[in-house]
Amino acid sequence: MYMAILVIVIGMIGFTYRAIKGPTTPDRVVALDAIGISLAGLTALISIVLNTSAFLEVILVIGILAFIGTVAFSKFLEKGEVIENDRNR
């Protein structure tokens, strides 16, 4: 388990580098999504190591926030805005 935690942490360091230094904005979005997925996996591994189920809700919240963040970034890249304020419809 500790080896898996180490591998995920090393991967997260690489994803963080890509999120900061990424050549394009879509690369940064994919790196942020990968950080969210890795964070959920890391939380699950820590939950297994500590032999508790207290972190299961945290894993769900991380997954939901990562999904919403990815969708918001994608919409921003496509249309240039996240929330449309068109009142004429």
Rosetta blueprint (number, residue, H / E / L):
1 M L
2 Y H
3 M H
4 A H
5 I H
6 L H
7 V H
8 I H
9 V H
10 I H
11 G H
12 M H
13 I H
14 G H
15 F H
16 T H
17 Y H
18 R H
19 A H
20 I H
21 K H
22 G L
23 P L
24 T L
25 T H
26 P H
27 D H
28 R H
29 V H
30 V H
31 A H
32 L H
33 D H
34 A H
35 I H
36 G H
37 I H
38 S H
39 L H
40 A H
41 G H
42 L H
43 T H
44 A H
45 L H
46 I H
47 S H
48 I H
49 V H
50 L L
51 N L
52 T L
53 S L
54 A L
55 F L
56 L H
57 E H
58 V H
59 I H
60 L H
61 V H
62 I H
63 G H
64 I H
65 L H
66 A H
67 F H
68 I H
69 G H
70 T H
71 V H
72 A H
73 F H
74 S H
75 K H
76 F H
77 L H
78 E H
79 K H
80 G L
81 E L
82 V L
83 I L
84 E L
85 N L
86 D L
87 R L
88 N L
89 R L
